[in-house]
Amino acid sequence: QVQLVESGGGLVQPGGSLRLSCAASGSVFSRLAMNWYRQAPGKQRELVARILSDGSTNYHDSVKGRFTISRDNAKNMVYLQMNSLKFEDTAVYYCNTRFGVVGSWGQGTQVTVSS
């Protein structure tokens, strides 16, 4: 199983930026699709961004043009650059992947957008 550890959350004002990081264990990272999910209070967890092993990406409509997912295979890291943050981006953000039939989640990192 791949172990995932997120970091980089915090409190930011509307319009601000944050960069989330996710460190992954193991030797298969470069082969994995990596995802960022988020869950706001009282809402279902939703997929925010995905990056495939070939580097192709896709995003939830609500974050297109504001968020950028990237990966560094040499460091086993995936990032989520979040710009122009809005109140509605407030949530716990989770890193996720699947290796075979086994899914892995990080512990989550809180992002709070507030004035």
C-alpha positions as CSV (number, residue, x, y, z in Angstrom):
1,Q,0.0,0.0,0.0
2,V,1.2,3.5,-0.8
3,Q,1.4,5.8,2.2
4,L,0.4,9.5,1.6
5,V,1.2,12.5,3.8
6,E,-0.3,15.9,3.0
7,S,1.0,19.3,4.1
8,G,0.6,23.0,3.3
9,G,-2.9,23.8,4.4
10,G,-3.8,26.9,6.4
11,L,-5.8,30.0,6.7
12,V,-5.8,32.4,3.7
13,Q,-7.8,35.4,2.7
14,P,-10.1,35.3,-0.4
15,G,-8.0,35.9,-3.5
16,G,-4.9,34.4,-1.8
17,S,-2.8,31.3,-2.7
18,L,-1.7,28.1,-1.1
19,R,0.4,25.2,-2.2
20,L,-0.5,21.8,-1.0
21,S,2.1,19.0,-1.0
22,C,1.6,15.2,-0.8
23,A,4.5,12.9,-0.2
24,A,4.1,9.3,-1.3
25,S,6.0,6.2,-0.2
26,G,7.2,3.4,-2.4
27,S,8.8,2.7,-5.7
28,V,5.8,2.8,-8.0
29,F,4.9,6.4,-7.7
30,S,5.7,7.3,-11.3
31,R,3.2,4.8,-12.5
32,L,0.3,6.0,-10.4
33,A,-2.5,8.4,-11.1
34,M,-2.6,10.9,-8.2
35,N,-5.7,12.8,-7.1
36,W,-6.6,15.6,-4.8
37,Y,-10.0,15.4,-3.2
38,R,-11.7,17.8,-0.8
39,Q,-14.5,17.6,1.7
40,A,-16.3,20.6,3.1
41,P,-18.5,20.4,6.2
42,G,-21.8,18.7,5.5
43,K,-20.8,17.9,1.9
44,Q,-19.6,14.8,0.1
45,R,-16.0,14.4,-0.8
46,E,-15.3,15.5,-4.3
47,L,-12.5,15.1,-6.8
48,V,-10.7,18.4,-7.3
49,A,-7.8,17.5,-9.6
50,R,-6.1,14.4,-11.1
51,I,-2.7,13.9,-12.7
52,L,-2.0,10.7,-14.6
53,S,1.3,9.0,-15.0
54,D,1.9,10.6,-18.3
55,G,1.4,14.1,-16.8
56,S,-2.0,14.7,-18.2
57,T,-4.4,16.5,-15.9
58,N,-8.1,17.2,-15.3
59,Y,-9.9,19.4,-12.9
60,H,-13.3,20.0,-11.3
61,D,-15.1,22.7,-13.2
62,S,-15.1,24.9,-10.1
63,V,-11.3,25.1,-9.9
64,K,-10.3,25.2,-13.6
65,G,-8.0,28.2,-14.2
66,R,-7.3,28.6,-10.5
67,F,-5.8,25.3,-9.4
68,T,-2.8,23.5,-10.9
69,I,-1.8,19.9,-10.1
70,S,1.7,18.8,-10.7
71,R,4.0,16.0,-9.8
72,D,7.7,15.4,-9.2
73,N,8.4,11.7,-9.8
74,A,12.0,12.0,-8.6
75,K,10.8,13.1,-5.2
76,N,7.6,11.1,-5.0
77,M,5.6,14.3,-4.6
78,V,2.4,15.7,-5.9
79,Y,1.4,19.3,-5.5
80,L,-1.8,21.4,-5.8
81,Q,-1.2,25.1,-6.4
82,M,-4.3,27.0,-5.5
83,N,-4.7,30.6,-6.6
84,S,-7.5,33.1,-6.4
85,L,-9.0,31.1,-3.5
86,K,-12.7,31.6,-2.7
87,F,-14.7,31.1,0.5
88,E,-16.2,27.9,-1.1
89,D,-12.7,26.4,-1.4
90,T,-12.7,25.9,2.4
91,A,-12.4,22.2,3.0
92,V,-10.2,19.4,4.1
93,Y,-8.0,18.4,1.2
94,Y,-6.9,14.8,0.7
95,C,-4.3,13.2,-1.4
96,N,-5.4,9.9,-3.0
97,T,-4.2,7.2,-5.2
98,R,-4.9,3.6,-6.1
99,F,-2.4,0.8,-6.7
100,G,-4.1,-2.3,-8.0
101,V,-7.3,-2.7,-6.0
102,V,-5.9,-0.9,-3.0
103,G,-6.8,2.7,-2.5
104,S,-4.7,5.0,-0.3
105,W,-5.7,8.3,1.4
106,G,-3.7,10.8,3.3
107,Q,-4.8,12.2,6.7
108,G,-6.0,15.4,5.1
109,T,-4.9,19.1,5.4
110,Q,-7.3,21.9,6.3
111,V,-7.7,24.8,4.0
112,T,-9.7,27.7,5.3
113,V,-10.5,30.8,3.2
114,S,-11.7,33.6,5.4
115,S,-11.5,37.3,5.7
